[in-house]
Amino acid sequence: MKTMVLALALVLAGSPLARADETIPPKTHPDAKGWQDLFAADLSNAIAPKGVWTFDDGVLTATEDQCLWTKKDYENFVIDLEFKNAEGTNSGVIVYASDVKEWIPHSVEIQIADDFSEKWSTKPRTWQCAAIFGHLAATKSVVKRAGEWNRMTITCKGKMIYVMLNGELVTEMDMSKWTSAKTNPDGSEIPSWLSTPFAELPTKGRIGLQGKHAGAPIFFRNVKIKELK
């Protein structure tokens, strides 16, 4: 009886122990079927450049290198999505953007890339798929080849960011450790255009998707979000 009462109390209190989707660090991709769509089918809840981003049979893509942004600021959340690369794709999911016009030094980008492409496989590992772009490489590359769908879950809880790709937790960042805009904690160089130390970035802002960057398209579907306590 005591066990049943405790379990009920945890549910009523909204305890993280009772919410598997909020397990941090995440152990699996969540069951996101009941979650909110990040972007409405008509993009009415988005800041969208005219004629660039479209949904076609549930698949979201762009014809130009322009970002799609939420109108709402988010703090503490999980994004679950599927993406498909073309050959040479270089895209990303952008979080904590405090300035959508000058977003590059004012946000965090979780990289999406065709790691099989010669164009990107020769770049630093912090430029490859599931990396925190320019700052922290994924522990390994598990992205699928161009034309195949991938699943990505991004958990943002304050200064902690976790990236799960195709069933594996491959990236875990504590932004507070990035106190320099020039070098990462391991001594590697940060690209000069990323000019704000992550330790100084706000952990609340818009969420964005990068468009047809570097000439190769990107495709998204089932882009869901759940806000955390």
N, CA, C and O of each residue as an XYZ file, in Angstrom:
916
protein
N       0.830     -1.208      0.000
C       0.000      0.000      0.000
C       0.861      1.254      0.000
O       0.581      2.195     -0.742
N       1.914      1.280      0.829
C       2.782      2.446      0.886
C       3.428      2.722     -0.460
O       3.579      3.876     -0.860
N       3.811      1.655     -1.162
C       4.429      1.808     -2.486
C       3.457      2.433     -3.464
O       3.837      3.309     -4.241
N       2.204      1.993     -3.436
C       1.181      2.547     -4.333
C       0.930      4.008     -4.033
O       0.792      4.814     -4.954
N       0.868      4.364     -2.766
C       0.640      5.762     -2.367
C       1.791      6.644     -2.820
O       1.567      7.752     -3.307
N       3.044      6.159     -2.663
C       4.205      6.920     -3.075
C       4.204      7.133     -4.588
O       4.495      8.228     -5.069
N       3.876      6.086     -5.326
C       3.837      6.204     -6.790
C       2.806      7.220     -7.223
O       3.064      8.028     -8.115
N       1.619      7.190     -6.591
C       0.567      8.146     -6.922
C       0.994      9.559     -6.576
O       0.719     10.491     -7.330
N       1.664      9.729     -5.445
C       2.128     11.053     -5.037
C       3.134     11.616     -6.026
O       3.110     12.807     -6.337
N       4.015     10.759     -6.516
C       5.006     11.203     -7.495
C       4.336     11.680     -8.767
O       4.742     12.689     -9.343
N       3.317     10.967     -9.209
C       2.593     11.360    -10.423
C       1.894     12.689    -10.227
O       1.985     13.583    -11.069
N       1.190     12.814     -9.102
C       0.453     14.045     -8.832
C       1.386     15.228     -8.677
O       1.040     16.346     -9.058
N       2.543     14.998     -8.133
C       3.500     16.085     -7.929
C       4.266     16.424     -9.190
O       5.005     17.408     -9.231
N       4.093     15.611    -10.218
C       4.829     15.866    -11.452
C       6.309     15.586    -11.310
O       7.122     16.212    -11.989
N       6.683     14.641    -10.425
C       8.093     14.348    -10.196
C       8.759     13.842    -11.453
O       8.148     13.079    -12.202
N      10.015     14.247    -11.714
C      10.755     13.715    -12.853
C      10.856     12.200    -12.832
O      10.992     11.572    -13.882
N      10.790     11.594    -11.621
C      10.842     10.147    -11.526
C       9.636      9.504    -12.186
O       9.685      8.340    -12.583
N       8.544     10.269    -12.305
C       7.330      9.736    -12.892
C       7.203     10.081    -14.370
O       6.221      9.705    -15.009
N       8.179     10.790    -14.918
C       8.102     11.230    -16.310
C       9.322     10.715    -17.053
O      10.374     11.353    -17.051
N       9.181      9.578    -17.678
C      10.322      8.952    -18.352
C      10.884      9.829    -19.446
O      12.086      9.797    -19.712
N      10.013     10.631    -20.100
C      10.473     11.481    -21.196
C      11.390     12.590    -20.712
O      12.044     13.246    -21.523
N      11.448     12.813    -19.402
C      12.273     13.888    -18.866
C      13.527     13.345    -18.175
O      14.190     14.078    -17.441
N      13.851     12.099    -18.395
C      15.057     11.525    -17.813
C      16.290     12.238    -18.344
O      16.477     12.339    -19.557
N      17.120     12.724    -17.458
C      18.330     13.456    -17.848
C      19.523     12.841    -17.111
O      19.492     12.725    -15.886
N      20.569     12.445    -17.838
C      20.678     12.386    -19.299
C      19.689     11.365    -19.878
O      19.354     10.381    -19.218
N      19.223     11.602    -21.115
C      18.271     10.665    -21.718
C      18.924      9.317    -21.997
O      20.110      9.242    -22.319
N      18.136      8.259    -21.868
C      18.641      6.911    -22.114
C      18.118      6.334    -23.435
O      18.739      5.449    -24.022
N      16.983      6.840    -23.889
C      16.386      6.394    -25.143
C      15.709      7.580    -25.808
O      15.527      8.625    -25.182
N      15.340      7.426    -27.063
C      14.472      8.410    -27.688
C      13.104      8.337    -27.007
O      12.654      7.248    -26.651
N      12.446      9.465    -26.825
C      11.169      9.464    -26.101
C      10.001      9.014    -26.981
O      10.107      8.967    -28.206
N       8.897      8.688    -26.331
C       7.637      8.500    -27.031
C       7.024      9.888    -27.190
O       6.410     10.413    -26.261
N       7.193     10.476    -28.368
C       6.809     11.873    -28.585
C       5.486     12.032    -29.321
O       5.177     13.122    -29.802
N       4.702     10.969    -29.416
C       3.467     11.024    -30.218
C       2.507     12.097    -29.747
O       1.836     12.730    -30.562
N       2.432     12.310    -28.440
C       1.487     13.296    -27.918
C       2.066     14.686    -27.738
O       1.395     15.576    -27.216
N       3.301     14.882    -28.164
C       3.958     16.171    -27.977
C       3.461     17.202    -28.986
O       2.833     16.869    -29.990
N       3.757     18.446    -28.690
C       3.362     19.557    -29.562
C       4.272     19.613    -30.790
O       5.480     19.397    -30.690
N       3.675     19.905    -31.951
C       4.484     20.179    -33.134
C       5.243     21.485    -32.927
O       4.656     22.486    -32.516
N       6.533     21.481    -33.207
C       7.301     22.712    -33.052
C       6.818     23.775    -34.028
O       6.736     24.954    -33.684
N       6.497     23.350    -35.251
C       5.992     24.271    -36.267
C       4.657     23.771    -36.801
O       4.508     22.596    -37.135
N       3.685     24.682    -36.876
C       2.389     24.342    -37.450
C       2.536     24.075    -38.946
O       3.466     24.570    -39.583
N       1.618     23.294    -39.500
C       1.684     22.928    -40.916
C       1.641     24.152    -41.828
O       2.214     24.144    -42.918
N       0.952     25.212    -41.373
C       0.892     26.449    -42.174
C       1.953     27.471    -41.756
O       1.967     28.602    -42.242
N       2.847     27.051    -40.841
C       3.941     27.896    -40.338
C       3.439     29.182    -39.680
O       4.158     30.179    -39.623
N       2.208     29.151    -39.187
C       1.620     30.349    -38.569
C       2.287     30.700    -37.247
O       2.186     31.840    -36.792
N       2.964     29.746    -36.624
C       3.657     30.026    -35.358
C       5.155     30.209    -35.572
O       5.942     30.117    -34.630
N       5.541     30.470    -36.819
C       6.962     30.582    -37.152
C       7.301     31.947    -37.729
O       6.451     32.638    -38.292
N       8.569     32.316    -37.571
C       9.128     33.443    -38.320
C       9.748     32.805    -39.558
O      10.822     32.208    -39.491
N       9.059     32.941    -40.684
C       9.437     32.204    -41.879
C       9.666     33.147    -43.053
O       8.779     33.930    -43.394
N      10.843     33.088    -43.678
C      11.069     33.885    -44.885
C      10.092     33.456    -45.974
O       9.905     32.261    -46.201
N       9.486     34.391    -46.629
C       8.418     34.103    -47.586
C       8.895     33.207    -48.723
O       9.899     33.482    -49.380
N       8.137     32.119    -48.937
C       8.383     31.256    -50.074
C       9.586     30.336    -49.964
O       9.955     29.687    -50.942
N      10.207     30.267    -48.788
C      11.436     29.471    -48.643
C      11.152     28.107    -48.021
O      11.584     27.080    -48.544
N      10.430     28.098    -46.914
C      10.159     26.856    -46.187
C       8.742     26.368    -46.480
O       7.793     27.152    -46.461
N       8.602     25.071    -46.752
C       7.301     24.491    -47.028
C       7.194     23.086    -46.452
O       8.184     22.366    -46.319
N       5.952     22.717    -46.111
C       5.619     21.338    -45.765
C       5.032     20.664    -46.990
O       4.159     21.229    -47.648
N       5.495     19.472    -47.304
C       4.938     18.677    -48.390
C       4.769     17.257    -47.878
O       5.752     16.548    -47.662
N       3.520     16.839    -47.683
C       3.220     15.510    -47.151
C       3.952     15.269    -45.832
O       4.494     14.190    -45.592
N       3.955     16.294    -44.988
C       4.541     16.182    -43.659
C       6.033     16.390    -43.586
O       6.610     16.332    -42.500
N       6.679     16.634    -44.727
C       8.124     16.848    -44.760
C       8.422     18.330    -44.949
O       7.908     18.967    -45.869
N       9.248     18.862    -44.078
C       9.596     20.283    -44.069
C      10.961     20.471    -44.716
O      11.927     19.801    -44.351
N      11.035     21.388    -45.681
C      12.316     21.654    -46.329
C      12.367     23.105    -46.790
O      11.362     23.814    -46.764
N      13.562     23.538    -47.216
C      13.771     24.922    -47.626
C      14.459     24.961    -48.987
O      15.206     24.054    -49.352
N      14.188     26.029    -49.723
C      14.799     26.196    -51.042
C      15.990     27.140    -51.014
O      16.701     27.279    -52.008
N      16.211     27.801    -49.853
C      17.306     28.756    -49.739
C      17.980     28.605    -48.378
O      17.478     27.917    -47.489
N      19.121     29.259    -48.239
C      19.871     29.225    -46.982
C      19.341     30.309    -46.048
O      20.014     31.301    -45.769
N      18.115     30.089    -45.575
C      17.500     30.986    -44.605
C      16.872     30.148    -43.508
O      16.303     29.088    -43.768
N      16.978     30.629    -42.287
C      16.502     29.862    -41.137
C      15.012     30.027    -40.916
O      14.411     31.031    -41.298
N      14.440     29.029    -40.299
C      13.056     29.047    -39.839
C      13.095     29.125    -38.324
O      13.787     28.336    -37.680
N      12.355     30.074    -37.743
C      12.421     30.321    -36.304
C      11.059     30.188    -35.637
O      10.028     30.462    -36.251
N      11.062     29.770    -34.386
C       9.851     29.837    -33.578
C       9.586     31.301    -33.214
O      10.518     32.093    -33.074
N       8.326     31.646    -33.066
C       7.982     32.979    -32.561
C       8.162     33.040    -31.047
O       8.327     34.117    -30.473
N       8.130     31.901    -30.426
C       8.184     31.798    -28.971
C       9.602     31.526    -28.495
O      10.373     30.851    -29.178
N       9.946     32.051    -27.328
C      11.190     31.701    -26.649
C      10.960     30.433    -25.830
O       9.899     30.245    -25.235
N      11.973     29.569    -25.813
C      11.880     28.329    -25.048
C      13.039     28.221    -24.064
O      14.169     28.618    -24.347
N      12.716     27.670    -22.904
C      13.716     27.420    -21.861
C      13.412     26.074    -21.229
O      12.298     25.852    -20.755
N      14.376     25.182    -21.212
C      14.214     23.831    -20.664
C      13.193     23.038    -21.490
O      11.983     23.189    -21.322
N      13.708     22.199    -22.377
C      12.834     21.514    -23.328
C      13.554     20.327    -23.946
O      14.772     20.182    -23.848
N      12.754     19.484    -24.587
C      13.273     18.377    -25.394
C      12.686     18.525    -26.794
O      11.478     18.696    -26.958
N      13.556     18.459    -27.799
C      13.121     18.440    -29.195
C      13.381     17.041    -29.731
O      14.472     16.494    -29.573
N      12.370     16.475    -30.362
C      12.530     15.165    -30.990
C      12.143     15.319    -32.458
O      11.081     15.860    -32.765
N      12.994     14.849    -33.363
C      12.730     15.053    -34.789
C      13.405     13.977    -35.622
O      14.254     13.224    -35.144
N      13.000     13.931    -36.881
C      13.675     13.109    -37.868
C      14.219     14.034    -38.953
O      13.599     15.041    -39.294
N      15.385     13.679    -39.490
C      15.940     14.457    -40.594
C      16.551     13.525    -41.628
O      16.972     12.408    -41.325
N      16.584     14.019    -42.852
C      17.196     13.270    -43.956
C      18.141     14.198    -44.697
O      17.756     15.283    -45.132
N      19.377     13.759    -44.835
C      20.372     14.531    -45.573
C      20.301     14.222    -47.064
O      19.885     13.140    -47.478
N      20.721     15.204    -47.855
C      21.085     14.954    -49.240
C      22.605     14.794    -49.264
O      23.247     14.912    -48.221
N      23.181     14.534    -50.412
C      24.638     14.466    -50.496
C      25.215     15.858    -50.234
O      24.889     16.819    -50.931
N      26.072     15.952    -49.226
C      26.711     17.216    -48.903
C      25.937     18.141    -47.993
O      26.318     19.299    -47.825
N      24.845     17.652    -47.394
C      24.052     18.507    -46.500
C      24.892     19.038    -45.343
O      25.712     18.324    -44.766
N      24.666     20.311    -45.020
C      25.219     20.946    -43.827
C      24.119     21.835    -43.278
O      23.821     22.885    -43.847
N      23.515     21.418    -42.173
C      22.387     22.136    -41.602
C      22.517     22.105    -40.092
O      23.597     21.837    -39.565
N      21.435     22.375    -39.399
C      21.516     22.334    -37.951
C      20.216     22.711    -37.279
O      19.319     23.294    -37.888
N      20.137     22.359    -36.000
C      19.059     22.796    -35.119
C      19.656     23.835    -34.180
O      20.660     23.576    -33.517
N      19.047     24.991    -34.125
C      19.590     26.116    -33.362
C      18.735     26.328    -32.114
O      17.509     26.395    -32.203
N      19.376     26.433    -30.964
C      18.658     26.655    -29.708
C      19.227     27.875    -28.991
O      20.331     28.337    -29.281
N      18.441     28.377    -28.054
C      18.864     29.505    -27.215
C      19.236     30.742    -28.042
O      20.139     31.487    -27.661
N      18.557     30.964    -29.156
C      18.867     32.125    -29.999
C      18.218     33.379    -29.412
O      16.993     33.490    -29.366
N      19.042     34.310    -28.971
C      18.538     35.553    -28.395
C      18.430     36.665    -29.431
O      17.878     37.728    -29.144
N      18.954     36.429    -30.638
C      18.902     37.407    -31.723
C      18.811     36.622    -33.032
O      19.802     36.043    -33.477
N      17.629     36.598    -33.647
C      17.460     35.760    -34.836
C      18.052     36.401    -36.096
O      18.272     35.711    -37.092
N      18.308     37.691    -36.062
C      18.935     38.342    -37.215
C      20.442     38.117    -37.215
O      21.041     37.891    -38.267
N      21.046     38.180    -36.048
C      22.482     37.919    -35.891
C      22.653     36.692    -35.000
O      23.260     36.753    -33.932
N      22.101     35.584    -35.470
C      21.984     34.416    -34.597
C      23.305     33.684    -34.378
O      23.471     33.031    -33.349
N      24.222     33.771    -35.290
C      25.422     32.930    -35.217
C      26.211     33.130    -33.921
O      26.578     32.132    -33.301
N      26.495     34.364    -33.473
C      27.211     34.500    -32.199
C      26.290     34.523    -30.975
O      26.757     34.676    -29.847
N      24.974     34.371    -31.204
C      24.014     34.503    -30.110
C      23.122     33.272    -29.977
O      21.931     33.397    -29.692
N      23.685     32.100    -30.181
C      22.903     30.874    -30.102
C      23.836     29.673    -30.015
O      25.060     29.806    -30.049
N      23.226     28.502    -29.904
C      23.951     27.233    -29.932
C      23.397     26.424    -31.094
O      22.182     26.268    -31.224
N      24.285     25.909    -31.940
C      23.842     25.104    -33.083
C      24.244     23.647    -32.893
O      25.416     23.326    -32.697
N      23.239     22.775    -32.955
C      23.503     21.339    -32.978
C      23.606     20.953    -34.448
O      22.641     21.068    -35.202
N      24.768     20.500    -34.836
C      25.088     20.302    -36.245
C      24.386     19.088    -36.853
O      24.277     18.028    -36.236
N      23.916     19.283    -38.081
C      23.444     18.191    -38.927
C      24.293     18.227    -40.185
O      24.425     19.276    -40.815
N      24.871     17.093    -40.555
C      25.756     17.076    -41.720
C      25.835     15.684    -42.320
O      25.627     14.678    -41.642
N      26.137     15.655    -43.596
C      26.409     14.408    -44.301
C      27.873     14.053    -44.057
O      28.754     14.463    -44.814
N      28.122     13.297    -43.007
C      29.496     12.952    -42.635
C      30.185     12.059    -43.670
O      31.404     11.892    -43.640
N      29.401     11.492    -44.576
C      29.983     10.646    -45.615
C      30.510     11.470    -46.792
O      31.252     10.962    -47.632
N      30.121     12.735    -46.842
C      30.546     13.604    -47.927
C      31.997     14.023    -47.744
O      32.406     14.383    -46.640
N      32.772     13.979    -48.812
C      34.172     14.408    -48.735
C      34.277     15.857    -48.279
O      35.245     16.252    -47.629
N      33.264     16.638    -48.630
C      33.267     18.058    -48.286
C      33.291     18.281    -46.778
O      33.945     19.203    -46.290
N      32.570     17.428    -46.040
C      32.478     17.635    -44.591
C      33.282     16.632    -43.794
O      33.640     16.921    -42.652
N      33.581     15.473    -44.338
C      34.354     14.472    -43.598
C      35.782     14.929    -43.326
O      36.440     14.418    -42.420
N      36.258     15.889    -44.109
C      37.616     16.400    -43.934
C      37.676     17.611    -42.998
O      38.758     18.106    -42.681
N      36.516     18.076    -42.565
C      36.467     19.217    -41.659
C      36.700     18.762    -40.217
O      36.665     17.565    -39.932
N      36.941     19.717    -39.300
C      37.079     19.328    -37.887
C      35.861     18.546    -37.408
O      34.760     18.751    -37.918
N      36.038     17.673    -36.458
C      34.936     16.845    -35.963
C      33.842     17.681    -35.311
O      32.703     17.228    -35.191
N      34.177     18.892    -34.890
C      33.155     19.772    -34.327
C      32.257     20.364    -35.410
O      31.326     21.108    -35.104
N      32.533     20.034    -36.681
C      31.680     20.455    -37.796
C      30.808     19.296    -38.283
O      30.035     19.464    -39.226
N      30.920     18.134    -37.657
C      30.228     16.948    -38.148
C      28.952     16.673    -37.355
O      28.677     17.329    -36.350
N      28.189     15.705    -37.817
C      26.821     15.533    -37.336
C      26.744     15.228    -35.840
O      27.501     14.417    -35.307
N      25.800     15.908    -35.184
C      25.504     15.795    -33.751
C      26.496     16.533    -32.870
O      26.383     16.487    -31.645
N      27.472     17.215    -33.473
C      28.369     18.079    -32.700
C      27.640     19.345    -32.271
O      26.643     19.735    -32.878
N      28.142     19.977    -31.226
C      27.760     21.359    -30.933
C      28.717     22.182    -31.788
O      29.905     22.279    -31.478
N      28.209     22.768    -32.848
C      29.067     23.277    -33.916
C      30.189     24.186    -33.399
O      29.952     25.155    -32.677
N      31.412     23.839    -33.795
C      32.578     24.637    -33.465
C      33.081     24.493    -32.045
O      34.103     25.080    -31.688
N      32.370     23.711    -31.219
C      32.692     23.661    -29.800
C      32.936     22.265    -29.235
O      33.885     22.060    -28.479
N      32.089     21.311    -29.596
C      32.196     19.987    -28.987
C      31.786     18.928    -29.999
O      30.654     18.937    -30.482
N      32.694     18.019    -30.322
C      32.404     16.938    -31.260
C      31.551     15.865    -30.604
O      31.603     15.669    -29.390
N      30.773     15.179    -31.416
C      30.088     13.976    -30.945
C      31.131     12.906    -30.651
O      32.218     12.915    -31.229
N      30.802     11.992    -29.760
C      31.755     10.939    -29.405
C      32.027     10.005    -30.573
O      33.089      9.387    -30.645
N      31.067      9.902    -31.489
C      31.262      9.134    -32.712
C      30.203      9.531    -33.725
O      29.194     10.145    -33.377
N      30.441      9.175    -34.982
C      29.491      9.491    -36.041
C      28.547      8.314    -36.235
O      28.976      7.205    -36.552
N      27.257      8.567    -36.041
C      26.252      7.519    -36.232
C      25.181      7.950    -37.228
O      24.153      7.286    -37.363
N      25.418      9.059    -37.927
C      24.456      9.526    -38.923
C      24.402      8.527    -40.077
O      25.404      7.900    -40.420
N      23.214      8.389    -40.669
C      23.043      7.486    -41.798
C      23.400      8.188    -43.109
O      23.517      9.412    -43.166
N      23.568      7.399    -44.138
C      23.927      7.945    -45.443
C      22.807      8.804    -46.010
O      21.644      8.657    -45.634
N      23.170      9.700    -46.917
C      22.206     10.579    -47.573
C      21.049      9.762    -48.131
O      21.236      8.695    -48.715
N      19.845     10.297    -47.933
C      18.651      9.623    -48.431
C      17.959      8.759    -47.400
O      16.848      8.288    -47.643
N      18.593      8.532    -46.238
C      17.992      7.739    -45.170
C      17.569      8.655    -44.021
O      18.227      9.656    -43.737
N      16.474      8.304    -43.371
C      15.984      9.104    -42.252
C      16.747      8.789    -40.968
O      17.050      7.633    -40.672
N      17.048      9.839    -40.218
C      17.705      9.756    -38.913
C      16.753     10.297    -37.848
O      15.858     11.092    -38.134
N      16.969      9.849    -36.624
C      16.215     10.411    -35.507
C      17.167     11.095    -34.542
O      18.210     10.550    -34.182
N      16.792     12.293    -34.133
C      17.604     13.082    -33.206
C      16.737     13.602    -32.065
O      15.631     14.097    -32.286
N      17.246     13.485    -30.856
C      16.588     14.052    -29.681
C      17.573     14.982    -28.991
O      18.682     14.582    -28.638
N      17.154     16.227    -28.804
C      17.996     17.247    -28.170
C      17.336     17.660    -26.862
O      16.199     18.132    -26.855
N      18.048     17.484    -25.767
C      17.547     17.872    -24.448
C      18.333     19.081    -23.971
O      19.561     19.038    -23.893
N      17.629     20.158    -23.652
C      18.248     21.396    -23.158
C      17.683     21.705    -21.780
O      16.496     21.996    -21.634
N      18.531     21.639    -20.789
C      18.130     21.902    -19.402
C      19.146     22.858    -18.815
O      20.217     22.438    -18.377
N      18.817     24.155    -18.803
C      19.780     25.146    -18.364
C      20.998     25.123    -19.265
O      20.870     25.191    -20.488
N      22.175     25.030    -18.674
C      23.418     25.011    -19.456
C      23.833     23.608    -19.900
O      24.899     23.434    -20.492
N      23.007     22.621    -19.621
C      23.291     21.251    -20.059
C      22.547     20.951    -21.355
O      21.344     21.193    -21.463
N      23.272     20.424    -22.333
C      22.691     20.030    -23.617
C      23.109     18.595    -23.917
O      24.287     18.249    -23.831
N      22.132     17.768    -24.270
C      22.379     16.369    -24.604
C      21.829     16.099    -26.000
O      20.732     16.544    -26.338
N      22.589     15.374    -26.804
C      22.160     15.036    -28.157
C      22.188     13.531    -28.334
O      23.234     12.896    -28.200
N      21.034     12.969    -28.634
C      20.926     11.548    -28.948
C      20.637     11.417    -30.432
O      19.726     12.063    -30.950
N      21.405     10.587    -31.116
C      21.234     10.385    -32.552
C      21.141      8.893    -32.833
O      22.026      8.114    -32.480
N      20.042      8.520    -33.480
C      19.836      7.122    -33.873
C      20.085      6.148    -32.729
O      20.749      5.123    -32.881
N      19.519      6.515    -31.563
C      19.536      5.606    -30.420
C      20.750      5.684    -29.527
O      20.845      4.939    -28.551
N      21.689      6.576    -29.837
C      22.902      6.672    -29.019
C      23.113      8.103    -28.523
O      23.011      9.058    -29.293
N      23.405      8.237    -27.242
C      23.737      9.537    -26.665
C      25.187      9.844    -27.033
O      26.113      9.245    -26.486
N      25.376     10.779    -27.960
C      26.711     11.005    -28.514
C      27.324     12.361    -28.136
O      28.512     12.592    -28.360
N      26.511     13.249    -27.564
C      27.030     14.574    -27.218
C      26.431     15.028    -25.893
O      25.223     14.928    -25.678
N      27.285     15.523    -25.013
C      26.853     16.017    -23.713
C      27.689     17.245    -23.379
O      28.906     17.149    -23.222
N      27.045     18.384    -23.271
C      27.779     19.635    -23.031
C      27.289     20.358    -21.783
O      26.089     20.447    -21.526
N      28.248     20.874    -21.013
C      27.975     21.806    -19.926
C      28.502     23.160    -20.405
O      29.708     23.402    -20.382
N      27.607     24.030    -20.834
C      27.999     25.303    -21.428
C      28.851     26.156    -20.500
O      29.643     26.977    -20.963
N      28.695     25.967    -19.198
C      29.436     26.801    -18.244
C      30.941     26.591    -18.334
O      31.709     27.419    -17.845
N      31.378     25.484    -18.959
C      32.806     25.213    -19.099
C      33.428     25.964    -20.281
O      34.651     26.021    -20.403
N      32.604     26.528    -21.136
C      33.100     27.248    -22.318
C      33.189     28.741    -22.001
O      32.318     29.523    -22.382
N      34.249     29.116    -21.301
C      34.405     30.492    -20.820
C      35.150     31.392    -21.810
O      35.231     32.604    -21.608
N      35.689     30.802    -22.872
C      36.425     31.555    -23.887
C      35.676     31.517    -25.209
O      34.986     30.544    -25.512
N      35.816     32.589    -26.001
C      35.255     32.607    -27.353
C      36.296     32.204    -28.386
O      35.994     32.151    -29.578
N      37.505     31.923    -27.951
C      38.586     31.604    -28.886
C      39.015     30.139    -28.836
O      39.341     29.548    -29.865
N      39.014     29.560    -27.646
C      39.437     28.168    -27.528
C      38.451     27.369    -26.677
O      37.869     27.874    -25.718
N      38.286     26.104    -27.065
C      37.461     25.181    -26.298
C      38.231     24.694    -25.075
O      39.448     24.865    -25.008
N      37.547     24.091    -24.109
C      38.243     23.589    -22.928
C      39.387     22.619    -23.236
O      40.329     22.503    -22.453
N      39.304     21.919    -24.384
C      40.391     20.996    -24.742
C      41.524     21.688    -25.491
O      42.482     21.037    -25.908
N      41.420     23.016    -25.664
C      42.472     23.779    -26.316
C      42.291     23.968    -27.803
O      43.033     24.736    -28.414
N      41.315     23.285    -28.416
C      41.073     23.456    -29.853
C      40.450     24.819    -30.132
O      39.852     25.444    -29.256
N      40.605     25.255    -31.366
C      40.177     26.605    -31.742
C      38.686     26.659    -32.058
O      38.139     25.759    -32.695
N      38.043     27.725    -31.606
C      36.643     28.002    -31.929
C      36.618     28.910    -33.154
O      37.384     29.872    -33.201
N      35.771     28.645    -34.146
C      35.690     29.537    -35.303
C      35.455     30.979    -34.873
O      34.684     31.248    -33.951
N      36.130     31.901    -35.554
C      36.142     33.306    -35.135
C      34.758     33.939    -35.130
O      34.514     34.883    -34.378
N      33.838     33.427    -35.968
C      32.508     34.041    -36.052
C      31.611     33.650    -34.880
O      30.527     34.210    -34.719
N      32.050     32.699    -34.065
C      31.309     32.324    -32.859
C      31.919     33.090    -31.692
O      32.688     32.539    -30.904
N      31.569     34.347    -31.596
C      32.328     35.296    -30.781
C      31.812     35.503    -29.362
O      32.305     36.385    -28.657
N      30.836     34.717    -28.926
C      30.336     34.841    -27.554
C      30.615     33.558    -26.788
O      30.194     32.488    -27.228
N      31.311     33.625    -25.652
C      31.526     32.406    -24.863
C      30.191     31.794    -24.451
O      29.281     32.504    -24.023
N      30.081     30.489    -24.581
C      28.828     29.827    -24.237
C      28.448     30.039    -22.777
O      27.262     30.061    -22.446
N      29.426     30.195    -21.911
C      29.117     30.418    -20.495
C      28.332     31.707    -20.277
O      27.660     31.872    -19.259
N      28.424     32.622    -21.250
C      27.735     33.911    -21.133
C      26.408     33.953    -21.894
O      25.675     34.936    -21.791
N      26.092     32.914    -22.648
C      24.851     32.908    -23.421
C      23.647     32.677    -22.520
O      23.726     31.889    -21.578
N      22.534     33.349    -22.792
C      21.307     33.032    -22.063
C      20.826     31.644    -22.444
O      21.083     31.177    -23.554
N      20.132     30.986    -21.534
C      19.635     29.643    -21.801
C      18.121     29.675    -22.057
O      17.384     28.771    -21.665
N      17.695     30.729    -22.716
C      16.310     30.869    -23.149
C      16.321     31.645    -24.456
O      17.004     32.662    -24.574
N      15.574     31.170    -25.429
C      15.544     31.878    -26.699
C      14.740     31.128    -27.744
O      14.038     30.165    -27.436
N      14.853     31.583    -28.984
C      14.124     30.967    -30.091
C      14.809     29.666    -30.506
O      15.997     29.456    -30.260
N      14.028     28.813    -31.135
C      14.539     27.582    -31.739
C      14.444     27.736    -33.249
O      13.445     28.236    -33.767
N      15.490     27.303    -33.956
C      15.498     27.461    -35.405
C      16.011     26.223    -36.127
O      16.672     25.363    -35.544
N      15.688     26.160    -37.409
C      16.224     25.141    -38.304
C      16.965     25.856    -39.420
O      16.462     26.822    -39.993
N      18.168     25.373    -39.727
C      18.958     25.974    -40.804
C      18.496     25.413    -42.140
O      18.198     24.223    -42.251
N      18.436     26.269    -43.149
C      17.891     25.879    -44.441
C      18.894     25.228    -45.374
O      19.781     24.492    -44.940
N      18.746     25.504    -46.653
C      19.571     24.876    -47.699
C      20.938     25.539    -47.715
O      21.222     26.405    -48.542
N      21.773     25.111    -46.784
C      23.094     25.706    -46.599
C      24.120     24.970    -47.450
O      24.046     23.751    -47.603
N      25.072     25.706    -48.000
C      26.168     25.129    -48.798
C      25.656     24.380    -50.024
O      26.321     23.484    -50.544
N      24.453     24.767    -50.480
C      23.938     24.235    -51.739
C      23.228     22.902    -51.669
O      22.748     22.419    -52.695
N      23.139     22.280    -50.492
C      22.499     20.961    -50.373
C      21.268     21.070    -49.474
O      21.322     21.720    -48.430
N      20.164     20.442    -49.868
C      18.941     20.546    -49.064
C      18.974     19.680    -47.816
O      19.823     18.802    -47.665
N      18.025     19.950    -46.924
C      17.822     19.177    -45.708
C      16.314     18.957    -45.582
O      15.520     19.810    -45.979
N      15.929     17.811    -45.028
C      14.515     17.468    -44.897
C      14.226     17.085    -43.449
O      14.971     16.318    -42.838
N      13.134     17.629    -42.906
C      12.726     17.343    -41.534
C      11.299     16.807    -41.530
O      10.492     17.138    -42.398
N      11.005     15.974    -40.535
C       9.620     15.564    -40.307
C       9.456     15.215    -38.825
O      10.430     14.969    -38.113
N       8.198     15.203    -38.386
C       7.870     14.857    -36.991
C       8.709     15.662    -36.000
O       9.310     15.100    -35.084
N       8.745     16.962    -36.186
C       9.524     17.832    -35.298
C       8.638     18.189    -34.103
O       7.701     18.978    -34.228
N       8.935     17.613    -32.971
C       8.102     17.748    -31.781
C       8.889     18.403    -30.638
O      10.118     18.342    -30.595
N       8.157     19.024    -29.724
C       8.792     19.637    -28.558
C       7.980     19.371    -27.304
O       6.751     19.318    -27.329
N       8.705     19.205    -26.212
C       8.101     19.109    -24.895
C       8.862     20.012    -23.964
O      10.082     19.905    -23.843
N       8.141     20.912    -23.297
C       8.788     21.809    -22.336
C       8.932     21.082    -21.001
O       8.061     20.323    -20.576
N      10.069     21.348    -20.360
C      10.377     20.726    -19.078
C      10.163     21.723    -17.943
O      10.120     22.935    -18.156
N      10.033     21.199    -16.770
C       9.857     22.041    -15.575
C      11.175     22.737    -15.236
O      11.242     23.491    -14.265
